[in-house]
Amino acid sequence: MTIYVLMMLDDDIWQTFDADEQATWIQKYREFAKSIDDRIVKADPINTVGQMITVENGEVKVEMRDFAGDPNHITGYFIYQAEGWDEAVEIAKQCPTLQYGGRIELRMVGH
């Protein structure tokens, strides 16, 4: 088995949902997670606030940032096992993020 990380990019869309819509989608994520429970290594949402660490002119710069609204902000992830790329993609295609117009980045992370 190979390990893959599915990263969800959907913050701009998620922020448009009211509380009831968010509850509906949270339930869909729970159902998705349950459907692949035997393959999940780890899964969680990612907070929008974090630290950006860069190097400028040879010095390390640390800046607190709120990534909400950034279309490339990763909002959550699933790390799971699959037999290969084909199976990993088939699993990713079931993620609710795609159902409401979000994007997924899928990468192999190990064996």
DRENTORKOL-517587 format. One line per 8 residues: number of its first residue (from 0); their letters; for each residue y, z negated, x of N, C-alpha, C, O. Coordinates in Angstrom, 3 decimals. Last residue first. Example, Ala and Ser with C-alpha at 12.3 -4.5 7.8 and 13.67 -1.06 7.14 Angstrom:
1) SA) -2.250/-7.080/12.850/-1.060/-7.140/13.670/0.030/-7.870/12.900/1.138/-8.039/13.409  -5.690/-7.800/13.190/-4.500/-7.800/12.300/-3.300/-7.800/13.200/-3.319/-8.465/14.236
END
This chain:
110) HGVMRLEI) 5.011/-1.480/5.276/3.640/-1.335/4.778/3.084/-2.680/4.377/1.939/-2.767/3.931  8.447/-0.630/4.443/7.358/-1.111/5.281/6.009/-0.876/4.650/5.874/-0.182/3.642  10.357/0.584/2.885/10.781/-0.486/3.794/9.666/-1.010/4.675/9.939/-1.783/5.593  11.668/3.481/1.422/10.467/2.846/1.957/10.942/1.787/2.956/11.821/2.054/3.776  13.971/3.520/-1.321/13.665/3.647/0.100/12.366/2.933/0.429/12.008/1.930/-0.188  16.055/4.782/-3.777/14.696/4.330/-3.477/14.419/4.567/-2.006/14.604/5.674/-1.499  18.656/4.179/-5.906/18.348/4.586/-4.533/16.996/3.967/-4.213/16.814/2.758/-4.361  19.714/5.212/-9.059/18.753/4.440/-8.273/18.658/5.048/-6.897/18.589/6.267/-6.737
102) RGGYQLTP) 22.361/4.879/-11.472/21.648/5.597/-10.420/20.717/4.639/-9.688/20.911/3.424/-9.698  22.877/4.891/-15.082/23.033/4.385/-13.727/22.236/5.226/-12.740/21.531/6.160/-13.122  22.396/5.687/-17.704/23.248/6.503/-16.861/23.533/5.977/-15.472/24.346/6.553/-14.749  20.567/4.248/-19.123/21.960/4.175/-19.560/22.924/4.823/-18.564/24.122/4.541/-18.579  18.142/4.849/-17.908/18.275/5.085/-19.349/19.711/4.998/-19.824/20.057/5.614/-20.832  18.265/3.987/-15.305/18.387/5.423/-15.558/18.626/5.722/-17.030/19.243/6.733/-17.368  17.826/1.241/-15.657/19.093/1.720/-15.107/19.308/3.194/-15.419/20.418/3.601/-15.761  15.153/0.742/-16.373/16.174/0.911/-17.420/17.514/1.424/-16.917/18.274/1.996/-17.699
94) CQKAIEVA) 12.672/2.542/-14.617/13.697/1.506/-14.556/14.776/1.763/-15.611/15.262/2.888/-15.730  10.912/4.614/-14.448/10.786/3.746/-15.615/11.884/2.682/-15.684/12.015/1.995/-16.697  11.298/5.768/-12.001/11.750/6.526/-13.172/11.663/5.709/-14.456/12.279/6.075/-15.457  9.934/4.027/-10.296/11.400/3.990/-10.342/11.938/4.699/-11.587/12.936/4.264/-12.161  7.286/4.910/-10.701/7.683/3.556/-11.094/9.192/3.490/-11.258/9.684/2.954/-12.252  7.495/7.465/-9.592/7.099/7.314/-10.996/7.466/5.935/-11.520/7.911/5.804/-12.661  8.121/6.785/-6.943/9.105/7.491/-7.767/8.764/7.353/-9.243/9.657/7.145/-10.064  5.721/5.602/-6.163/6.972/4.829/-6.091/8.045/5.461/-6.966/8.791/4.759/-7.649
86) EDWGEAQY) 3.937/7.754/-6.403/3.802/6.595/-7.295/5.082/5.766/-7.311/5.485/5.277/-8.366  5.008/9.415/-4.359/4.854/9.895/-5.737/4.765/8.736/-6.716/5.442/8.734/-7.744  4.922/7.817/-1.999/6.185/8.217/-2.600/6.041/8.636/-4.058/6.857/8.258/-4.898  2.220/5.422/-2.511/2.938/6.460/-1.777/4.200/6.829/-2.524/4.519/6.235/-3.554  1.312/3.189/-3.820/0.365/3.919/-2.972/1.041/5.001/-2.129/0.476/5.444/-1.130  3.583/0.395/-3.690/3.062/1.610/-4.323/2.171/2.317/-3.319/2.260/2.076/-2.115  5.304/-2.655/-4.326/4.283/-1.910/-3.599/3.857/-0.693/-4.415/3.780/-0.735/-5.643  8.844/-3.489/-4.337/7.494/-3.393/-4.916/6.586/-2.541/-4.042/7.033/-1.816/-3.154
78) IFYGTIHN) 11.793/-4.939/-5.100/10.955/-4.591/-3.953/9.534/-4.605/-4.479/9.070/-5.616/-5.007  14.599/-4.147/-6.876/13.185/-4.480/-7.015/12.521/-4.058/-5.712/12.684/-2.918/-5.277  18.009/-5.175/-7.388/16.941/-4.500/-6.649/15.574/-4.990/-7.109/15.424/-6.087/-7.648  21.493/-4.642/-8.209/20.216/-5.334/-8.290/19.158/-4.553/-7.538/19.382/-3.421/-7.108  23.771/-3.291/-7.605/23.864/-4.387/-8.571/22.568/-5.169/-8.730/22.559/-6.246/-9.326  25.592/-1.936/-5.046/24.222/-2.192/-5.499/24.257/-3.427/-6.383/24.719/-4.487/-5.961  28.299/0.192/-5.342/27.880/-1.206/-5.282/26.456/-1.350/-5.829/26.167/-0.926/-6.948  29.427/2.610/-5.634/28.313/2.522/-4.698/27.823/1.092/-4.495/27.033/0.817/-3.592
70) PDGAFDRM) 31.607/2.318/-7.286/30.454/3.068/-7.806/29.241/3.033/-6.877/28.139/3.392/-7.293  33.114/-0.707/-7.717/32.764/0.238/-6.651/31.529/1.004/-7.119/30.485/0.387/-7.331  33.216/-2.554/-9.726/33.991/-1.337/-9.891/33.743/-0.304/-8.808/34.123/0.856/-8.962  32.800/-5.278/-7.549/32.783/-4.778/-8.929/33.693/-3.570/-9.036/34.802/-3.564/-8.502  32.996/-6.445/-5.093/32.545/-5.059/-5.121/32.475/-4.476/-6.532/32.128/-3.307/-6.699  35.256/-8.378/-3.640/34.604/-8.238/-4.936/34.279/-6.756/-5.071/35.177/-5.917/-5.153  35.037/-9.905/-0.412/35.358/-8.786/-1.296/34.639/-8.930/-2.617/33.563/-9.522/-2.704  36.160/-11.404/2.528/35.572/-11.645/1.206/36.016/-10.510/0.294/37.200/-10.182/0.223
62) EVKVEGNE) 35.576/-10.249/5.761/36.479/-10.184/4.620/35.704/-10.434/3.329/34.709/-9.762/3.060  35.675/-10.386/9.182/34.933/-10.850/8.009/35.918/-10.939/6.853/36.950/-11.605/6.942  35.406/-8.541/12.112/36.284/-8.878/10.985/35.404/-9.242/9.792/34.494/-8.494/9.434  35.088/-8.687/15.539/34.381/-8.792/14.265/35.359/-9.275/13.200/36.045/-10.283/13.371  36.605/-6.343/17.736/36.581/-7.683/17.151/35.877/-7.650/15.791/36.046/-6.718/15.005  36.858/-3.744/18.625/36.008/-4.651/19.383/35.924/-6.066/18.838/35.239/-6.908/19.418  38.392/-2.529/16.638/38.943/-2.703/17.980/38.174/-3.747/18.785/38.762/-4.532/19.529  36.404/-4.020/14.291/37.614/-3.228/14.468/38.201/-3.551/15.832/38.473/-4.711/16.141
54) VTIMQGVT) 33.470/-4.257/12.526/34.054/-4.411/13.859/35.248/-3.470/13.943/35.121/-2.271/13.697  32.704/-6.161/9.547/32.908/-4.932/10.296/33.406/-5.268/11.702/33.719/-6.418/12.011  31.491/-7.364/6.611/31.580/-7.674/8.036/31.629/-6.360/8.804/30.709/-5.546/8.720  32.269/-8.621/3.588/32.206/-7.356/4.301/32.447/-7.692/5.769/33.490/-8.242/6.122  30.636/-10.786/1.360/31.377/-10.653/2.603/31.188/-9.243/3.169/30.067/-8.737/3.217  31.000/-10.759/-2.243/30.283/-10.950/-0.990/31.204/-10.777/0.201/32.417/-10.638/0.046  30.452/-10.400/-5.698/31.304/-10.947/-4.639/30.472/-11.198/-3.388/29.385/-11.772/-3.455  28.472/-9.586/-7.436/29.484/-8.603/-7.048/30.367/-9.091/-5.902/30.971/-8.277/-5.203
46) NIPDAKVI) 25.027/-10.371/-6.816/26.375/-10.788/-7.171/27.387/-9.748/-6.700/27.179/-9.101/-5.674  22.242/-8.655/-7.976/23.068/-8.952/-6.802/24.486/-9.257/-7.281/25.068/-8.496/-8.053  19.117/-9.631/-9.500/20.437/-8.993/-9.553/21.196/-9.388/-8.290/20.827/-10.349/-7.615  15.823/-9.137/-8.038/16.958/-9.968/-8.440/18.186/-9.107/-8.682/18.298/-8.002/-8.151  12.532/-9.372/-6.808/13.484/-8.649/-7.652/14.587/-9.606/-8.079/14.318/-10.752/-8.439  9.638/-8.844/-4.771/10.860/-9.604/-5.055/11.763/-8.743/-5.918/11.767/-7.520/-5.783  7.240/-7.541/-5.159/7.342/-8.484/-4.053/8.523/-9.413/-4.320/8.424/-10.624/-4.120  5.299/-6.216/-7.766/6.603/-6.734/-7.324/6.435/-7.738/-6.186/5.609/-8.648/-6.246
38) RDDISKAF) 2.843/-5.539/-8.776/3.314/-4.795/-7.598/4.602/-5.367/-7.001/4.958/-5.047/-5.867  2.330/-6.880/-11.084/1.314/-6.974/-10.037/1.735/-6.265/-8.746/1.050/-6.380/-7.730  4.547/-6.113/-12.702/4.446/-7.463/-12.150/3.459/-7.583/-10.994/3.716/-8.305/-10.031  5.352/-3.939/-14.071/4.966/-3.731/-12.668/4.766/-5.065/-11.941/4.814/-5.125/-10.712  5.948/-4.910/-16.577/5.040/-3.761/-16.494/4.582/-3.484/-15.063/3.539/-2.864/-14.858  7.840/-6.865/-16.051/6.505/-7.281/-16.499/5.498/-6.140/-16.342/4.335/-6.374/-16.013  10.031/-5.218/-15.458/9.471/-6.097/-14.422/8.058/-6.535/-14.792/7.176/-6.572/-13.934  10.414/-4.072/-18.004/10.098/-3.239/-16.848/9.436/-4.072/-15.760/8.408/-3.683/-15.206
30) ERYKQIWT) 11.066/-6.381/-19.452/9.878/-5.609/-19.825/9.445/-4.693/-18.672/8.252/-4.557/-18.398  13.465/-7.057/-18.165/12.327/-8.000/-18.152/11.023/-7.275/-18.482/9.994/-7.530/-17.857  14.993/-4.842/-18.823/14.667/-5.097/-17.417/13.487/-6.059/-17.306/12.618/-5.889/-16.451  15.181/-5.248/-21.585/14.509/-4.042/-21.088/14.126/-4.200/-19.614/13.060/-3.745/-19.198  16.680/-7.613/-21.609/15.318/-7.618/-22.127/14.537/-6.403/-21.646/13.352/-6.517/-21.331  19.055/-6.577/-20.624/18.344/-7.599/-19.842/16.897/-7.682/-20.302/15.988/-7.807/-19.481  19.769/-4.933/-22.764/19.356/-4.330/-21.500/18.639/-5.334/-20.603/17.704/-4.965/-19.893  20.381/-6.891/-24.707/19.368/-5.865/-24.979/18.850/-5.275/-23.668/17.642/-5.133/-23.481
22) AQEDADFT) 22.466/-8.248/-23.435/21.222/-8.968/-23.760/20.086/-7.978/-24.021/18.953/-8.210/-23.600  24.394/-6.217/-23.367/23.857/-6.744/-22.112/22.535/-7.470/-22.358/21.592/-7.325/-21.581  24.878/-5.973/-26.109/24.288/-4.847/-25.376/23.695/-5.316/-24.048/22.620/-4.867/-23.651  26.031/-8.498/-26.584/24.789/-8.110/-27.266/24.089/-6.959/-26.545/22.868/-6.964/-26.388  28.364/-8.414/-24.966/27.321/-9.423/-24.720/25.991/-9.045/-25.372/24.934/-9.251/-24.776  29.086/-4.926/-24.246/29.431/-6.239/-24.792/28.223/-7.165/-24.596/27.178/-6.729/-24.111  29.471/-2.871/-21.352/28.624/-3.413/-22.416/29.168/-4.736/-22.932/29.650/-5.565/-22.160  30.915/-2.137/-19.161/31.399/-1.661/-20.457/30.595/-2.232/-21.626/31.004/-2.088/-22.778
14) QWIDDDLM) 29.561/-3.023/-16.939/30.768/-3.753/-17.324/31.318/-3.305/-18.672/32.114/-4.025/-19.274  27.603/-1.071/-16.606/27.220/-2.397/-17.108/28.442/-3.156/-17.623/28.359/-3.854/-18.634  29.080/1.029/-15.421/28.520/1.185/-16.765/28.244/-0.182/-17.379/28.603/-0.434/-18.529  29.751/-0.039/-12.933/30.801/0.458/-13.820/30.306/0.591/-15.252/31.041/0.294/-16.194  27.182/-0.712/-11.814/28.170/-1.725/-12.186/29.230/-1.226/-13.146/29.576/-1.932/-14.093  24.927/0.574/-10.844/25.299/0.766/-12.245/26.436/-0.125/-12.711/26.631/-0.274/-13.917  22.412/1.077/-8.882/23.857/1.264/-8.775/24.367/1.578/-10.173/24.257/2.712/-10.639  19.619/-0.557/-7.558/20.297/-0.068/-8.752/21.803/-0.026/-8.517/22.390/-0.984/-8.014
6) MLVYITM) 16.997/0.214/-5.423/18.324/-0.397/-5.528/19.071/0.267/-6.680/19.146/1.493/-6.765  13.852/-0.473/-4.556/14.578/0.263/-5.577/15.910/-0.465/-5.733/15.942/-1.630/-6.131  11.912/-0.332/-1.746/13.000/-1.060/-2.388/13.742/-0.083/-3.305/14.192/0.980/-2.879  8.405/-0.496/-1.097/9.617/0.261/-1.394/10.663/-0.683/-1.968/10.339/-1.694/-2.592  5.532/-0.598/0.917/6.560/-1.347/0.210/7.816/-0.482/0.094/8.231/0.172/1.051  2.253/0.694/0.431/3.533/0.755/1.113/4.563/0.007/0.263/4.469/-0.012/-0.964  -1.191/0.000/0.848/0.000/0.000/0.000/1.247/0.000/0.889/1.274/-0.618/1.953
END
